[in-house]
Amino acid sequence: MKRVLLLLTLSLFISCKNKTEEVKTEVKENPEFSALHDGDIIFQTSLSSQSQAIQMATKSVYSHCGVIYKEADKYYVFEAIQPVTKTPLEKWIARGKDSHYVVKRLNAAKNGLKDWQIREMKEAGKEMAGKDYDLYFGWGDDKIYCSELVWKLYHKAGADLCPTQQLKDFDLTNNAVKQKLHERYGSNIPMEEKVVSPAALFNSNLLYTVTSK
């Protein structure tokens, strides 16, 4: 009888041990992301219908961006799509052209942003989550587009990553750009609208590249 009980106990121990190992395997983080910190900014070339126009107008291959957060051992990108939401990082990367991405960080925060900065960004993010994507690239807070989201989150954290521009500052001569502007605005293009582009963030002298692939 004792032998039977001993075997049962041993069997249960092994079973529990294996289940624990399985759980650990499931949440094991991708070593590719080990250098990332909360608040890092990630860029990609979007495959959306407006991506080409953004690239032509801003003279940059990068047309989409978001902010990385780590929650419960998993990485997410807080981004302005439809609607503003957080997306698992691996899914976000796979959605871009050739799964290529670049991650940047503040020069003044090589070991990551301060705790209060992350808190401010996440609090501001709560107000933006669920809002519609802004197809018209307006500067108001009722709707949000990707680079506007990143800029405003960092503004709340005490860092203005780049100067804002006006729509007229971009190259609007390309046919793809003209077509997209006509679709959005008709003949009433708001040339003096305050805007910030993914390219302006990417080229900010306040940021350095952490990793790219």
Residue pairs with C-beta under 8 A, 6 or more apart in sequence:
27 72
27 73
27 74
29 73
29 74
29 75
30 75
30 90
32 213
33 75
33 89
35 103
35 210
35 211
36 68
36 70
36 75
36 103
36 210
36 211
37 68
37 70
37 105
37 109
37 111
37 112
37 113
38 68
38 69
38 70
38 112
38 113
38 118
39 67
39 68
39 69
39 105
39 106
39 109
39 112
39 113
39 117
39 118
39 121
39 157
40 67
40 68
40 103
40 104
40 105
40 210
41 65
41 66
41 67
41 68
41 103
41 104
41 105
41 150
41 201
41 207
42 65
42 66
42 67
42 68
42 77
42 89
42 92
42 101
42 102
42 103
42 104
43 62
43 64
43 65
43 101
43 102
43 103
43 104
43 198
43 201
43 202
44 62
44 63
44 64
44 65
44 92
44 93
44 95
44 96
44 97
44 100
44 101
44 102
45 51
45 55
45 61
45 62
45 63
45 64
45 96
45 97
45 98
45 100
46 54
46 63
46 64
46 95
46 96
46 97
47 95
47 96
47 97
48 63
48 64
50 63
50 180
51 63
51 64
52 176
53 174
53 176
53 177
53 179
53 180
53 181
54 63
54 197
54 198
55 61
55 62
55 63
56 171
56 174
56 176
56 177
57 170
57 171
57 172
57 174
57 177
57 197
58 170
58 171
58 197
58 198
58 199
58 200
59 171
59 199
60 197
60 198
60 199
60 202
60 203
62 102
62 198
62 199
62 202
63 198
64 79
64 96
64 146
64 198
65 79
65 146
65 147
65 150
65 198
65 201
65 202
66 77
66 78
66 79
66 80
66 87
66 92
66 146
66 149
66 150
67 77
67 78
67 79
67 121
67 125
67 149
67 150
67 153
68 75
68 76
68 77
68 78
68 89
68 103
69 75
69 76
69 77
69 78
69 86
69 122
70 76
74 88
74 89
75 88
75 89
75 90
76 86
76 87
76 88
76 89
77 86
77 87
77 88
77 89
77 92
78 84
78 85
78 86
78 125
78 129
78 149
78 153
79 85
79 86
79 87
79 92
79 146
79 149
80 128
80 131
80 133
80 134
80 144
80 145
80 146
80 148
80 149
81 87
81 133
81 146
82 132
82 133
83 129
83 130
83 131
83 132
83 133
84 128
84 129
84 130
84 131
84 132
84 133
84 144
84 149
85 129
85 130
86 129
87 95
93 99
93 101
99 213
100 212
100 213
101 212
101 213
102 202
102 209
102 211
102 212
103 209
103 210
103 211
103 212
104 202
104 204
104 207
104 208
104 209
104 210
105 112
105 207
105 208
105 210
106 113
106 159
106 206
106 207
107 205
107 206
107 207
107 208
108 159
108 206
109 117
110 208
113 121
113 157
117 157
117 158
117 159
118 157
120 156
120 157
120 158
121 153
121 154
121 156
121 157
123 156
124 152
124 153
124 156
125 153
127 141
128 141
128 144
128 149
128 152
128 153
131 141
131 142
131 143
131 144
132 142
132 143
132 144
133 143
133 144
133 145
134 143
134 144
134 145
134 148
135 143
135 145
135 184
136 143
136 184
136 185
136 190
137 145
137 148
137 167
137 193
137 195
138 190
138 193
139 148
139 164
139 193
139 194
139 195
141 152
144 152
146 198
147 196
147 197
147 198
147 200
147 201
148 195
148 196
150 161
150 201
151 160
151 161
151 162
151 164
151 196
151 201
154 160
154 161
159 206
161 201
161 204
161 206
161 207
162 196
162 200
162 201
162 203
162 204
162 206
163 200
164 194
164 195
164 196
165 194
165 195
165 196
165 197
165 200
166 191
166 192
166 193
166 194
166 195
167 189
167 190
167 191
167 192
167 193
167 195
168 191
168 192
170 177
170 197
171 177
172 178
172 181
181 189
201 207
